[in-house]
Amino acid sequence: MQAKIEALMQQVASGRIKTLQGRLLAMIQIKPRTVEELRDHYGIAHQTVTARLSELEDLGLITKARRVAGESYSSYHFVEDMAEQVRLRRRKEAERRQRWVDLGVRNGWIKSSNQKTLF
């Protein structure tokens, strides 16, 4: 995962951006953006933008700010601090694991959410 982060950051820093993820990250680094701004700028589907943003969130590179009074959309912000990126990445991984455990408990694949045999 670290190699992917480094490759994305290098693309953005060099200006030779090869991926949509990199282009979105570059725009968000300049200033916080909404899904709608990014979608309109690139002329791509809403689902495509949200999928790439979700991947960037999983990497800890961006975070979604909640809407505040008077704003109609949430915005995405670049996370500059590397320690914060790691913290966010670990939190996302833990949330993903917990969703799988909860699903396993609901479907009877594992007996309780305290059981960690799958991980």
Beta strands, then each sheet from edge to edge (+ up, - down):
strand 1: 33-34
strand 2: 62-65
strand 3: 75-78
sheet 1: 1+ 3- 2+
end
